[in-house]
Structures are given as C-alpha cells and as structure tokens.
Amino acid sequence: MRAVIQRVRAAKVMVLDELVSSIGPGLCVLVGIKASDTTTDVEYLVRKILALRLFEEDGKRWQKSTKDLQLEILCVSQFTLYHRLKGNKPDFSAAMKGEDAQQLYNHFLERLRQSYDSNKIKDGKFGAYMQVHIENDGPVTIELESPQPKQEEECVDK
C-alpha cells in the first residue's frame, strides 16, 4: 500500500458539487492499493500514519502527531498511485481491482477508526469522480509505502 500524506489547514471532497467530507487542520491521506496488498499492509500504514510527527510544539518542528493533537484525517482512495507509464500513457495494472480494493480500503478506514477517534476519520467516496480541495500547511508531503514481504531463501542442496 502507498500513502501520500499532506499536512493540511483544511481539506474537503466534493462529488457532483455535493460536499462528501471535510476537515480542518490535520492530514489528507491519498491511499493506493496494489494487487498484492493484504491486511498486513493496512496495519503498517495505520500505525505509521497515526505516529507520524508532522506538527510543531513550542516552536520545534516534527514534535507531535495528528493523534497527539487530536486532529482530523481525511482519506481518499487513489488507484492512480500505482501507475507506470507506457510511453506517455499511464497503466494502472499494478493497482488492486474494484471490489477487492474497496474491501481492503474499507478495512483500512475501520482500522484507523479503531486505533484513533472514529469521529476524526473522514473519507471520500470510493470509485467516484471526486474533486479534492487541499489547503496545504507548509507544504508538508510525506510518501509511505508498506514494506515488501521478504522472499524466502531457497534451500540448495549440494
């Protein structure tokens, strides 16, 4: 899983000119899910997002997390984070497909809500054509990727 995390003063998601979600100060998290992702990847990202120290305290940078300051988090599913270019055209074949991606994304949201304050976790509308309005704070943008599973070493008898 991949997350592009932006520290924001405010963010909101609109679909067909209707407000879906909005937050004040906190994080806007764009979430991409690749075909091989599992709940292990979800757990990694949830833990990292909630622990990231992207906020100031007493004039010192990088001291407090969103959780420390009880700020909001707006999550937006974004399959385009798993693109590769074929010439000048993006290819999204590495991204997890539809229903499976939606289930894992919903699990991600549920784990965030369980690990934090469920009222502070907002999201867009999975699969919809969304307008995401982000008022960056800094700007501060961090990219996270869940670790790749280690390949089992092959046993070779000689």
SETIRO-980913 format. One line per 5 residues: number of its first residue (from 0); their letters; for each residue z, y, x of C-alpha. Coordinates in nm, 4 decimals, padded with zeros to 6 digits. Each point is the difference from the previous one (the first is absolute). Last residue first. Layout:
BEGIN
NUM = A = Z:Y:X; ...
***
This chain:
BEGIN
157 = KDVCE = -00.2898:-02.9620:02.4893; 00.1390:00.0631:-00.3416; -00.0819:00.3413:-00.1468; 00.2330:00.1504:-00.2530; -00.1486:00.3065:-00.1595
152 = EEQKP = 00.2229:00.2975:-00.0265; 00.0547:00.1124:-00.3544; -00.1553:00.3383:-00.0605; 00.2557:00.2718:-00.0607; -00.0261:00.1600:-00.3420
147 = QPSEL = -00.1456:00.3509:00.0161; 00.2548:00.2764:-00.0273; 00.0025:00.2255:-00.3055; -00.1896:00.3207:00.0647; 00.1502:00.3466:-00.0140
142 = EITVP = -00.1790:00.3343:00.0299; 00.2041:00.3193:00.0204; -00.1021:00.3466:-00.1191; 00.2090:00.3157:00.0397; -00.1615:00.3306:-00.0895
137 = GDNEI = 00.2506:00.1610:00.0251; 00.0610:-00.0500:-00.3699; -00.3211:-00.1009:-00.1693; -00.0684:00.1113:-00.3567; -00.1822:-00.3016:-00.1375
132 = HVQMY = -00.2099:-00.0131:-00.3146; -00.1391:-00.3456:-00.0712; -00.2873:-00.0119:-00.2463; -00.0338:-00.3528:-00.1247; -00.2847:-00.2333:-00.0977
127 = AGFKG = 00.2096:-00.2868:-00.1290; 00.0534:-00.3375:00.1685; 00.3801:00.0256:-00.0004; 00.1262:00.3118:-00.1761; 00.2113:00.2250:00.2207
122 = DKIKN = 00.3539:-00.0694:00.1054; 00.3548:00.1300:-00.0156; 00.3174:-00.1183:00.1745; 00.2981:00.2384:-00.0386; 00.1197:-00.1449:-00.3313
117 = SDYSQ = 00.0181:-00.3484:00.1573; 00.2576:00.1190:00.2538; -00.0375:-00.2005:00.3233; -00.0421:-00.3634:00.0976; -00.0689:-00.1274:-00.3518
112 = RLREL = -00.2485:00.2793:-00.0709; -00.1800:-00.0579:00.3293; -00.0069:-00.3756:-00.0711; -00.1464:00.0659:-00.3460; -00.2687:00.2296:00.1409
107 = FHNYL = -00.1027:-00.2616:00.2606; -00.0021:-00.2722:-00.2680; -00.2304:00.2210:-00.2079; -00.2279:00.0340:00.3045; 00.0034:-00.3786:00.0477
102 = QQADE = -00.0952:-00.0580:-00.3644; -00.2667:00.2732:00.0070; -00.1517:-00.1435:00.3166; -00.0233:-00.3462:-00.1583; -00.1593:00.1470:-00.3137
97 = GKMAA = -00.2621:00.2043:00.1829; -00.1025:-00.1342:00.3420; 00.1892:00.0285:00.3272; -00.1726:00.2344:00.2422; -00.1942:-00.1449:00.2958
92 = SFDPK = -00.3275:00.0145:-00.1989; 00.0239:00.3789:-00.0300; -00.3251:00.0964:00.1722; -00.0660:00.3687:00.0622; -00.3606:00.1128:00.0456
87 = NGKLR = -00.1086:00.1960:00.3069; -00.1013:-00.2996:00.2070; 00.2161:-00.2716:-00.1402; 00.3318:00.1801:00.0234; 00.3278:-00.1754:-00.0472
82 = HYLTF = 00.2386:00.0588:-00.2816; 00.3548:-00.1104:-00.0654; 00.1503:00.3417:-00.0819; -00.2610:00.0180:-00.2772; 00.2183:-00.2264:-00.2144
77 = QSVCL = 00.2287:00.2950:-00.0752; 00.2940:-00.0570:-00.2333; 00.2010:00.3211:-00.0347; 00.3764:00.0185:00.0518; 00.2044:00.3151:-00.0707
72 = IELQL = 00.3429:-00.0024:00.1650; 00.2877:00.2271:-00.1014; 00.2859:00.1379:00.2078; 00.3605:-00.1251:00.0159; 00.0600:00.1669:00.3404
67 = DKTSK = 00.1011:-00.3183:00.1824; -00.2601:-00.2007:-00.1958; -00.2795:00.2337:00.1022; 00.1121:-00.0476:00.3580; 00.1939:00.2420:00.2193
62 = QWRKG = 00.0000:00.1062:00.3665; -00.3646:00.0464:00.1023; 00.0326:00.3689:00.0862; 00.3213:00.1824:00.0827; 00.0575:00.3326:-00.1773
57 = DEEFL = 00.3273:-00.1165:-00.1559; -00.1733:-00.3038:-00.1478; -00.3751:-00.0435:-00.0051; -00.2111:-00.2611:-00.1775; -00.2341:-00.2787:00.1110
52 = RLALI = 00.2525:-00.2725:00.0758; -00.1768:-00.3102:-00.1291; 00.2587:-00.2441:-00.1414; -00.1320:-00.0217:-00.3587; -00.3608:-00.0360:00.1123
47 = KRVLY = 00.0890:-00.2588:00.2664; 00.1958:-00.2331:-00.2297; -00.2582:00.0223:-00.2782; -00.2835:-00.0616:00.2470; 00.1582:-00.3118:00.1516
42 = EVDTT = 00.0998:-00.1473:-00.3366; -00.3525:00.0470:-00.1376; -00.1542:-00.1672:00.3058; 00.2269:-00.3021:-00.0517; -00.1055:00.0001:-00.3673
37 = TDSAK = -00.3497:-00.0909:00.1178; -00.3099:00.1686:00.1434; -00.3092:-00.2074:00.0895; -00.2523:00.1917:-00.2122; 00.1097:00.3421:00.1196
32 = IGVLV = 00.2154:00.2377:-00.2028; -00.0199:00.3764:00.0412; 00.2788:00.2370:-00.1048; -00.0118:00.3815:00.0058; 00.3602:00.1223:00.0151
27 = CLGPG = 00.0921:00.3544:-00.1035; 00.3459:00.0775:00.1312; 00.2764:00.2368:-00.1021; 00.0301:00.3494:-00.1457; -00.0998:00.0275:-00.3670
22 = ISSVL = -00.1660:-00.2858:-00.1815; -00.2712:-00.0513:-00.2584; -00.1400:-00.2827:-00.2058; -00.2818:-00.0713:-00.2485; -00.1014:00.3567:-00.0900
17 = EDLVM = -00.3076:-00.0087:-00.2207; -00.3285:00.1646:00.1078; -00.1823:-00.3351:-00.0166; 00.2558:-00.1548:00.2359; 00.2339:00.2348:00.1912
12 = VKAAR = 00.2400:-00.0887:00.2801; 00.2542:00.2445:00.1380; 00.1549:00.1104:00.3255; 00.2574:00.2546:00.1121; 00.1611:00.1274:00.3213
7 = VRQIV = -00.1479:-00.3008:00.1735; 00.0560:-00.2282:00.2980; -00.3067:-00.2202:00.0149; -00.0010:-00.3758:00.0420; -00.3182:-00.1993:00.0541
2 = ARM = 00.0971:-00.3561:-00.0751; -00.1729:-00.3196:00.1084; 00.0661:-00.3505:-00.1092
***
